[in-house]
Amino acid sequence: MVKRFFGPRGKKPDTLFLCLLVFLTVFGLVMLTSASSDLAQAKFGESWYYLRHQLMNGFSIGLVGFLAGFFVYYRVWEKFSIPFLLFTLVLLALVWTPLGVHLKGGERWLSAGFFTFQPSELLKLSFLIYLASWFARSKTRSKSFFGGFVPFLMLVGAVMVLLIAQPSTATAIIIFAAAFLVYFVAGARFHFLAAAVLIAALGVSLLVYLAPYRMERVLTFLNPSRDELGASYHINQALTAIGSGGWTGVGFGKSTTKLKFLPEPIGDSIFAVVAEELGFVGAAGLVALFAVFVWRGLAIARRASDMFGRLLAAGFTSLIGIQAFVNIAAISGLIPLTGVPLPFVSYGGTALAVFLTMSGIIANVSRYR
């Protein structure tokens, strides 16, 4: 029983991947300390408030998740993929009950008494585990129209509807993109992939057209000066913070925008704080760090001993990379603002715990290459 749970004796895990993970996590906690100290002091009279909550509700739980992912044989997750996904979907539906917490104009949080968490973050983990298991069980499923493509669209579509209803549009798009890459790695036909992209593009366009606040974000992206004190305020302040950092930054902890001017400095805008305090060199270094992390994760996926491990590592790595790109690109003015956190860096206990758990599973896959 114990052997089936922990699996056969594996090789040495990918050392570079683990080093990158440690560096990203430590860097994130350090930058959160800088980005949050003044804000925490102003709001709660305690400079360490946000860091303490991140350590208690994110890092500590995430460390347990990482250890579970690292030591539990990755194929064990395949056996629990269906109940885990169903459990997460139930949690996702509970946000519309009295257990849900209405924050920031949406129904995205659940209250667990002494802390709140986002079921959509947990869905990133369970949904990709299920997809990896589903495609791995049949070598021909990814190439079949009625046996693979249609059920894939129906499953992804159902999940997207639940997320968009919250609304968590950016999260829905990120999960779809990661699921699409899992489908690609599983061996989907090119015309299936092209059809999925077309359907997704039409769906996103419709969502933007039907929701004024989404349309406002697109218009602001196209013309940041159209409403400088309203819809364009966030992106303009972020770009100001990034630009004021210059090549080497104003110095750690010396950002002048994070307290009074920059919205969400500990959330989706934390990359702007990094760029202001550490400059282009620091911001480019962080981007490079994510790029190497993704490259190493995909290398682990490529060398995996079976299809389930390959899809699992590819899915998790892709999701982390896509979310990092979306956050950095949005706050840099390259795409419309999204509101998603920067993996391992932004404040958010549920997100940090999930990303650490994913990383532990990727590291476990690397032991059986």
Buried (B, 14 or more C-beta within 10 A) or exposed (E): EEEEEBBEEBEEBBEBBBEBBEBBBEBBBEBBBBBBBBBBBEEEEEBBBBBEBBBEBBBBBBBBBBEBBBBBBBBBBBEBBBEBBEBBBEBBEBBEEEEBBEEEEBBBBBBEEEBBBBBBBBBBBBBBBBBBBBBBEBEEBBBBEEEBBEEBBEBBEEBBEBBBBBBBBBBBBBBBBBBBBBBBBBBBBEEBBEBBEEBBEEBBEEBBEEBEEBBBBBBBBEEBEEBEEEBBBBBBBBBBBBEBBEEEBBEBBEBBBBBEBBBBBBBBBBBBBBBBBBBBBBBEEBBEBBEBBBBBBBBBBEBBBBBBBBBBBBBBBBBBBBBBBBBBBBBBBEBBBBBBBBBBBBBBBBBBBBBBBBBBBBBBBBBBB
